[in-house]
Amino acid sequence: MSYVGLNRRVHTCFITRNREYHVRSGVCVAVRDRETTAWIAGHRALGMHLIAAVPGMGFLGHPLEFVAGTAHIRTSSVTDILRPNRNEVDIYRFVHGLVPA
């Protein structure tokens, strides 16, 4: 039987050509380089809010857009959308201190 209640997942991983953008409840909490698999602690998207470029359109095949105040970032097109595994969430939750426990 499938779960039919509210989707309680708050973590999403958006894959682009060069980066993984990890988003929690609409806010970028971690960015990882796909080639080196290194977390990018100083990436400009960290802490920014994810918005859709065109209302009503899905993210797949479209760039992500992040905003914070007047700052604005647009990524390359999203190639995949995943749910990060528990280990990844723990890494950016506890090691980087980006998300409260």
Secondary structure, 3 states (H helix, E strand, C coil): CCCCCCCCCCEEEEECCCEEEEEECCEEEEEEECCCCCECCCCCCCCCEEECCCCCCCCECCEEEEEECCEEEEEEEECEEECCCHHHHHHHHHHCCCCCC
